[in-house]
Amino acid sequence: MDIEPYHLTLARPLSTARGEIEEREGFLVRIQYADQVGVGEAAPLPGWTESLETCREALEYAPELARDEDWGVTLGETSAPAARHALALALSDARAKLNNTPLYRYLGNERLVRRVPVNATVGDADAETTARLAVEAVENGFDCVKVKVGARSVEADADRLRRVREVVGDDVELRADANGAWDREQAENALDAVEPLDLEYVEQPMPAEEVAAHAGLRNGGNEVPIALDESLVERPVTDLLAAEAADYLVLKPMALGGPDRARNAARQARQAGVTPVISTTIDGVVARTAAVHVAAAVPEIPACGLATADWLADDLGPDPATVADGQIEVPQAKGLGVYLGDE
């Protein structure tokens, strides 16, 4: 097993639970399995996964015989999801190559999937700027626009969303992402204010740990669907489903510990009547492409948060999953379909 550290400069600062970051650091992992080499990526992110140092230690602890079927016992129910992601992805990549199949088919979807719908994201801005950026996204082919909210008053954010709905029309799916910014009263007021706008969902209206409050909000009589994202860091998927706290779950393979876990979480969600959405933690091309394969492995998936390559000023290699007309291409080569020039 080979472990290679990397760092990538961001095109613009990224706000996280621990403040702004300007680069992404992580590790590429290569594992020999039979006569194939699989590649994985660990991209720890503050507030979502273990630290960079903990990730490094977890990877170095993984045995050289990680290709064995029992490799996961080494990390167990690990507190290092990014490290496990790298190992699980590398093994899945190698096994898919061995089976001469794209990774998404190895993950369980036998049908041909050429593209997955993706959303555009519009950050915080005044109402007119928000509306202009939303129109630009639609003109570029996006059928789903997510607007970041929570940095302004509930009334100001509701005005922004109303303005977006006015300019993009009723045929565009509209989402709002509060990143846990509201308390219960603010969340209730926000949902009441945006209910006439036919939002697909409001994402993480309250802090991640407030699962019961989200369940109460969801069942409080308002018709706006609720999506949970950051709450998956605090509680396992099964807890969120049992609490009936969400209509949608935003699943990040890096934070969950691997493409296999993300695919399993999507299955669990669907069985509970909850819709899965796949997203990234602003990863390099290896992990980002893996997330595309996870999304392709989920039948009838809605627009996903996978159009994140433009966050990076540079990358680990060529991107096989390009975005056009609001959809991201799914690589059809065997395995992951990412070529780093040294394989």
URFEN-V540145 format. One record per pair of residues at least 12 apart in sequence whose C-alpha atoms are under 6 Angstrom apart, sorted by sequence separation. I is the first residue (numbers start at 1). J is the second residue. D is the distance in Angstrom with one decimal. If there is no record, write none. Layout:
BEGIN
I|J|D, I|J|D
END
This chain:
BEGIN
10|22|5.4, 28|40|5.8, 10|23|5.0, 28|41|4.6, 9|23|4.3, 27|41|5.7, 8|23|5.4, 27|42|5.1, 8|24|5.1, 26|42|5.4, 7|24|5.5, 26|43|4.4, 278|295|5.8, 7|25|4.2, 187|205|6.0, 6|25|5.7, 227|246|5.4, 6|26|5.5, 226|246|5.1, 227|247|5.8, 5|26|5.8, 6|27|5.7, 226|247|5.3, 227|248|4.4, 228|249|5.1, 229|250|4.9, 5|27|4.3, 208|230|5.2, 225|247|5.7, 227|249|5.5, 4|27|5.3, 182|205|5.8, 183|206|5.7, 203|226|6.0, 204|227|6.0, 208|231|4.0, 317|340|5.2, 4|28|5.0, 59|83|5.8, 121|145|5.8, 124|148|5.6, 175|199|5.6, 180|204|5.1, 182|206|5.0, 201|225|4.6, 202|226|5.2, 203|227|4.4, 204|228|4.9, 3|28|5.8, 55|80|6.0, 119|144|4.8, 120|145|4.8, 121|146|4.7, 122|147|4.8, 123|148|5.0, 174|199|5.1, 175|200|5.5, 177|202|5.8, 179|204|5.3, 180|205|4.9, 181|206|5.8, 201|226|5.4, 202|227|6.0, 203|228|5.8, 209|234|5.9, 279|304|5.9, 3|29|4.7, 119|145|5.4, 121|147|5.9, 174|200|5.7, 175|201|5.3, 176|202|4.8, 177|203|4.5, 178|204|5.8, 180|206|4.0, 248|274|5.4, 251|277|5.9, 252|278|6.0, 278|304|5.2, 279|305|4.3, 2|29|5.6, 175|202|5.9, 178|205|5.1, 180|207|4.1, 247|274|5.1, 248|275|4.6, 249|276|5.0, 250|277|4.7, 251|278|4.9, 252|279|5.0, 277|304|5.5, 279|306|5.4, 2|30|5.1, 18|46|6.0, 55|83|5.3, 144|172|5.6, 146|174|5.9, 148|176|5.8, 149|177|5.7, 150|178|4.8, 248|276|5.7, 250|278|5.8, 251|279|6.0, 252|280|5.3, 1|30|5.7, 143|172|5.0, 144|173|4.5, 145|174|5.2, 146|175|4.5, 147|176|4.8, 148|177|4.9, 149|178|4.8, 195|224|5.8, 215|244|5.8, 1|31|4.7, 17|47|5.3, 50|80|5.3, 144|174|5.9, 146|176|5.5, 215|245|3.8, 150|181|5.2, 214|245|5.3, 284|315|5.9, 127|160|4.3, 131|164|4.7, 33|67|5.7, 154|190|5.7, 44|82|5.6, 42|82|4.8, 42|83|5.4, 42|86|4.8, 41|86|4.4, 40|86|4.2, 40|89|4.9, 40|90|4.2, 39|90|4.2, 38|90|4.3, 38|91|5.8, 38|93|4.9, 38|94|4.1, 37|94|5.5, 36|94|5.4, 1|64|5.6, 85|254|5.7, 88|258|5.7, 82|254|5.3, 85|257|4.5, 84|257|5.2, 85|258|3.7, 81|255|5.8, 82|257|5.8, 81|257|3.9, 142|325|5.9, 119|303|5.4, 141|325|3.8, 142|326|3.9, 118|303|4.3, 119|304|5.9, 141|326|4.9, 117|303|4.5, 118|304|4.5, 119|305|5.8, 118|305|5.9, 109|297|4.9, 104|293|4.5, 104|296|5.9, 104|297|4.9, 49|255|5.6, 48|255|5.7, 118|326|5.6, 117|326|6.0, 118|327|5.3, 117|327|4.3, 116|327|5.4, 115|327|5.9, 116|328|5.3, 115|328|5.4, 115|329|4.6, 115|330|5.2, 114|330|5.2, 102|332|5.5, 102|333|5.6, 102|334|4.3, 103|335|4.7, 101|334|4.6, 102|335|4.6, 103|336|5.4, 100|334|5.2, 97|334|5.0, 97|335|4.6, 96|335|4.7, 93|335|4.7, 93|336|5.4, 41|287|5.6, 11|311|5.2, 10|311|5.7, 11|312|5.0, 10|312|4.4, 11|313|4.4, 10|313|5.1, 9|313|5.5
END
